[in-house]
């Protein structure tokens, strides 16, 4: 179970995403993704607001938050697994700052080269009680719910967000910019690294 990284926080923001590569993980077509993966994990760990992330069974690193499962969108793909992540953040502003700047933004810029076009939401967000740990299966059911029903307090996105009380909320963009600036110094070496990598 992740430690509570925010003193006095009653909730943390959970994030799950899922996609499908254009080829097998070990293939040359996905090399750019593989080369950036460790840097993205490290950049998240250094980012303001990061609480914890699930690891993957059988892979060195954090323990897996339950058995890894995949949404129904994997059916018919020819794959038994797909790129996905599950993490906890202090709030939506810190997650947005990490997601759309620095090292992770570099990966997003090139993602079309490695990932298939999706007919489902790229990610899903929801609130959990601080100190609790979401499971992979939670992310799967929330992503499917978001796809089937649209955004709600149960499963939402950056574009349609909710606060922990279930009320529609507005993201503090000025705070996002401040967090981006604060993260930049700690990510500089990683950003220089990923920019030197092949796509």
C-alpha positions as CSV (number, residue, x, y, z in Angstrom):
1,X,0.0,0.0,0.0
2,X,1.4,3.4,-0.9
3,X,2.4,5.8,1.8
4,X,0.3,9.0,2.2
5,X,2.5,11.5,0.4
6,X,0.4,14.5,1.4
7,X,0.0,15.5,5.0
8,X,-3.6,15.9,5.9
9,X,-4.9,14.9,2.5
10,X,-8.2,12.9,2.7
11,X,-8.1,11.8,-1.0
12,X,-5.7,11.1,-3.7
13,X,-6.3,11.0,-7.4
14,X,-6.0,7.7,-9.2
15,X,-5.0,7.5,-12.9
16,X,-5.2,4.5,-15.2
17,X,-4.4,4.4,-18.9
18,X,-4.4,1.7,-21.5
19,X,-3.3,1.5,-25.1
20,X,-2.1,-1.0,-27.8
21,X,1.2,-0.9,-29.5
22,X,1.5,-1.1,-33.3
23,X,3.7,-4.2,-32.9
24,X,5.2,-6.5,-30.2
25,X,6.8,-4.8,-27.3
26,X,10.3,-6.1,-28.2
27,X,9.9,-5.1,-31.9
28,X,12.0,-2.3,-33.6
29,X,8.7,-0.4,-34.2
30,X,8.3,0.1,-30.5
31,X,11.9,0.8,-29.6
32,X,11.3,4.5,-29.0
33,X,8.7,3.6,-26.4
34,X,11.0,1.1,-24.7
35,X,13.9,3.5,-24.6
36,X,11.8,6.2,-22.9
37,X,10.0,4.0,-20.4
38,X,12.4,4.1,-17.5
39,X,12.9,7.9,-17.9
40,X,9.1,8.4,-17.7
41,X,8.9,6.4,-14.5
42,X,11.8,8.3,-13.0
43,X,10.3,11.7,-14.1
44,X,7.0,10.8,-12.4
45,X,8.9,9.9,-9.2
46,X,10.6,13.3,-9.2
47,X,7.4,15.2,-10.0
48,X,5.5,17.3,-7.5
49,X,2.4,15.5,-6.3
50,X,3.4,12.0,-7.2
51,X,2.4,9.5,-4.5
52,X,3.0,6.0,-5.9
53,X,2.6,3.8,-8.9
54,X,1.9,0.1,-9.4
55,X,4.6,-2.1,-10.7
56,X,4.1,-5.2,-12.9
57,X,4.2,-8.8,-11.8
58,X,7.5,-10.4,-12.6
59,X,9.3,-7.0,-13.3
60,X,11.8,-5.4,-11.0
61,X,10.5,-2.3,-9.3
62,X,7.3,-1.5,-7.2
63,X,5.0,-4.4,-6.4
64,X,1.9,-4.9,-8.6
65,X,-1.4,-3.6,-7.2
66,X,-3.2,-6.8,-7.6
67,X,-3.3,-9.0,-10.7
68,X,-2.9,-7.0,-13.9
69,X,-6.0,-7.2,-16.1
70,X,-7.0,-5.4,-19.3
71,X,-10.1,-3.7,-20.6
72,X,-12.3,-5.4,-23.2
73,X,-10.8,-3.1,-25.8
74,X,-7.9,-5.6,-26.1
75,X,-10.3,-8.2,-27.5
76,X,-9.5,-9.0,-31.2
77,X,-6.2,-7.2,-31.0
78,X,-4.1,-10.3,-31.1
79,X,-2.4,-9.3,-27.9
80,X,-2.7,-10.7,-24.4
81,X,-1.4,-7.4,-22.8
82,X,-1.0,-3.8,-23.6
83,X,0.9,-0.7,-22.3
84,X,-0.9,0.5,-19.2
85,X,-0.1,2.3,-16.0
86,X,-1.8,2.8,-12.7
87,X,-0.7,5.6,-10.3
88,X,-1.7,7.9,-7.5
89,X,-1.3,11.7,-7.3
90,X,-2.0,14.4,-4.8
91,X,-4.4,16.2,-7.1
92,X,-5.4,16.8,-10.7
93,X,-3.1,19.8,-11.2
94,X,0.0,18.0,-10.3
95,X,-0.9,15.0,-12.5
96,X,-1.7,17.4,-15.4
97,X,1.6,19.2,-15.0
98,X,3.5,16.0,-15.2
99,X,1.4,14.5,-18.1
100,X,1.7,17.4,-20.5
101,X,5.2,18.8,-19.9
102,X,8.8,17.6,-19.8
103,X,9.7,13.9,-20.3
104,X,6.1,12.6,-20.5
105,X,5.2,15.2,-23.1
106,X,8.1,14.0,-25.2
107,X,6.6,10.5,-25.1
108,X,3.1,11.8,-26.0
109,X,4.6,13.7,-28.9
110,X,5.8,10.5,-30.5
111,X,3.1,8.1,-29.3
112,X,1.5,7.9,-32.7
113,X,4.6,6.1,-33.9
114,X,4.2,3.3,-31.3
115,X,0.6,3.1,-30.5
116,X,-2.6,2.2,-32.4
117,X,-5.3,4.8,-32.7
118,X,-7.7,4.3,-29.9
119,X,-11.5,4.1,-30.0
120,X,-11.6,4.4,-26.2
121,X,-10.5,7.1,-23.7
122,X,-6.8,7.4,-23.3
123,X,-7.1,7.5,-19.5
124,X,-9.5,7.6,-16.6
125,X,-9.3,9.5,-13.3
126,X,-11.1,8.9,-10.0
127,X,-10.6,9.8,-6.3
128,X,-9.6,7.3,-3.6
129,X,-9.2,7.7,0.1
130,X,-5.7,8.7,1.1
131,X,-3.7,5.6,2.1
132,X,-5.8,3.2,0.1
133,X,-4.5,1.5,-3.0
134,X,-6.4,1.0,-6.2
135,X,-6.1,-2.3,-8.1
136,X,-5.6,-2.9,-11.8
137,X,-9.1,-4.2,-12.0
138,X,-10.4,-0.9,-10.6
139,X,-8.8,1.0,-13.5
140,X,-10.2,-1.4,-16.0
141,X,-13.8,-1.1,-14.8
142,X,-13.5,2.7,-14.5
143,X,-12.1,3.1,-18.0
144,X,-14.9,0.9,-19.5
145,X,-17.4,2.9,-17.5
146,X,-16.1,6.2,-18.8
147,X,-16.2,4.9,-22.4
148,X,-19.8,3.6,-22.0
149,X,-21.3,6.4,-19.9
150,X,-19.2,9.5,-20.3
151,X,-17.5,11.5,-17.6
152,X,-18.9,11.5,-14.0
153,X,-17.6,11.6,-10.5
154,X,-17.1,7.8,-10.8
155,X,-14.8,8.1,-13.8
156,X,-13.6,11.3,-15.4
157,X,-11.0,13.1,-17.5
158,X,-9.0,16.3,-17.5
159,X,-11.6,17.8,-19.8
160,X,-14.5,16.9,-17.5
161,X,-13.2,16.8,-13.9
162,X,-14.7,16.3,-10.5
163,X,-13.6,17.1,-7.0
164,X,-13.5,14.4,-4.2
165,X,-17.0,15.4,-3.2
166,X,-18.3,14.5,-6.6
167,X,-18.9,18.1,-7.8
168,X,-17.8,19.2,-11.2
169,X,-14.5,21.1,-10.9
170,X,-12.3,23.5,-12.8
171,X,-8.6,22.9,-13.1
172,X,-6.4,25.6,-11.7
173,X,-4.3,26.3,-14.9
174,X,-2.1,28.9,-13.2
175,X,-1.2,26.3,-10.5
176,X,-0.5,23.7,-13.3
177,X,2.0,26.2,-14.8
178,X,3.7,26.7,-11.5
179,X,4.1,23.0,-11.0
180,X,5.5,22.6,-14.5
181,X,8.1,25.2,-13.7
182,X,8.9,23.5,-10.4
183,X,9.3,20.1,-12.1
184,X,11.5,21.4,-14.9
185,X,14.7,21.7,-12.9
186,X,14.5,18.1,-11.6
187,X,13.7,16.7,-15.0
188,X,16.3,18.6,-17.0
189,X,18.7,15.7,-17.2
190,X,16.0,13.2,-18.1
191,X,14.5,15.5,-20.7
192,X,17.9,16.0,-22.4
193,X,18.3,12.2,-22.4
194,X,14.9,11.4,-24.0
195,X,15.4,14.1,-26.6
196,X,18.5,12.3,-27.7
197,X,16.7,9.0,-28.3
198,X,15.5,7.6,-31.6
199,X,11.7,7.6,-32.2
